[in-house]
Amino acid sequence: MTRAHRIPFNQPVWLGTEPERLAEAIRDNAWVSAGGPFGNRVERILSDWLGRTALLTSSGTHALEMSALLLDVKPGDEIVLPSFTFVSTANAFVLRGASLRFVDVDANGNLDLAAVERALGPRTRAVVAVHYAGNSADLDALLPMLGTVPLIEDAAQALGAKFRGRPLGTFGELAALSFHETKNLGAGEGGALLVARPELRSRALVLRDKGTDRQRFLRGEVDRYTWVDLGSSYGLSDLNAAYLFEQLGSRERIFQRRRQLCATYEAALGPDVTRIGGDLVRPHPDNTPNHHSFALVLPSAELRDRFIAHMAEAGIVTPFHYVALHLSPMGRRHPPPEPLPMSERLSSCLVRLPLFYNLSDADQGEVIERALEFLRGV
Ligand SMILES: *Cc1c(COP(=O)(O)O)cnc(C)c1O
């Protein structure tokens, strides 16, 4: 089989109307930095949609860093988090001097609740739930286990997904969303912090604005602004917000297309994947998924690597995902007290298929054909 073109793993959403929106942001608005008109509109849409205050940030990574600052995480504190996650989940807390307590995940990449329970201790400052692939653990079981320890949600992949009808990102004290181009909706780079309590919201506005009370100054509450707290430059440019605004307006269409692509993959590949002893990454039965990812877990690392090579020969990009953090050079500084077999298994056996709004039926058909060729040869 020879292919005329390459099928990438991801492409940023292209609706066609983005250039107009960007032109509008530049031409009509006297404000293209953070806190501009598009940013304000996007924050309102997100807050109304999710039912929680949303503050736009320059990235999901920065929303996580703001979470660590807002909780005053300091040396001596312990953060419980999965090892199977993106580096930003860990870095945000290591930057504050915290120690990491890596725990294992379930077969679908979400927190193993029994492992969380074993990891909690007197120094636990926060637990981070990473909603892998836009799915979640049983959050109604997790929350009571934590007592007064705050839950932070790394909801970078979870926008629009729910657990028992409630949006992911609204269970914790704080949650981070990402609008990186690889997520369901993108701003190029961008993110948002979701904040449960009003006190944390006012402090978050200061942290995002370089540790100044400039927001109060802009509202006329103080006659000059000054340095009042820690902070950094965590705001999102209004150009990125305009680009994101366009996609938020079309989110039903974008999510619907992803749902359809996932259903097609599952019907075509599911039976052969299970026949060879593998499985699909699946949502918890109480999740309403957002179809962020379509991932296979193959029965061995060797098969997974051969699958990737087989697809690559046809010009189809099917990446694996996280290298379990406890095995990374930085992660080794925080050795977990127990083995994390599922994190290591997902690191070596998981593979993701191309999934993005503009993926055509014809291209998806080629991905399926080539994948079936492999699976049927096992
Ligand atoms: C994408 C992602 C991040 C980081 O988001 P950025 O916006 O790229 O900084 C953090 N955690 C998880 C789980 C992610 O998938």
The ligand as an SDF file (V2000), in Angstrom:
LIG
                    3D

 15 15  0  0  0  0  0  0  0  0999 V2000
   -2.0760   19.3640   27.9830 C   0  0  0  0  0  0  0  0  0  0  0  0
   -1.9360   18.9930   29.3970 C   0  0  0  0  0  0  0  0  0  0  0  0
   -1.3500   19.8480   30.3430 C   0  0  0  0  0  0  0  0  0  0  0  0
   -0.6640   21.1170   29.9660 C   0  0  0  0  0  0  0  0  0  0  0  0
   -1.4440   22.0260   29.3040 O   0  0  0  0  0  0  0  0  0  0  0  0
   -0.7040   23.1890   28.4460 P   0  0  0  0  0  0  0  0  0  0  0  0
   -1.8420   24.0770   28.1010 O   0  0  0  0  0  0  0  0  0  0  0  0
   -0.0900   22.5230   27.2670 O   0  0  0  0  0  0  0  0  0  0  0  0
    0.2820   23.8340   29.3300 O   0  0  0  0  0  0  0  0  0  0  0  0
   -1.3300   19.4540   31.6650 C   0  0  0  0  0  0  0  0  0  0  0  0
   -1.8320   18.2930   32.0560 N   0  0  0  0  0  0  0  0  0  0  0  0
   -2.4010   17.4330   31.1900 C   0  0  0  0  0  0  0  0  0  0  0  0
   -2.9690   16.1580   31.7010 C   0  0  0  0  0  0  0  0  0  0  0  0
   -2.4490   17.7390   29.8340 C   0  0  0  0  0  0  0  0  0  0  0  0
   -2.9920   16.8650   28.9730 O   0  0  0  0  0  0  0  0  0  0  0  0
  1  2  1  0
  2  3  1  0
  2 14  2  0
  3  4  1  0
  3 10  2  0
  4  5  1  0
  5  6  1  0
  6  7  2  0
  6  8  1  0
  6  9  1  0
 10 11  1  0
 11 12  2  0
 12 13  1  0
 12 14  1  0
 14 15  1  0
M  END
$$$$
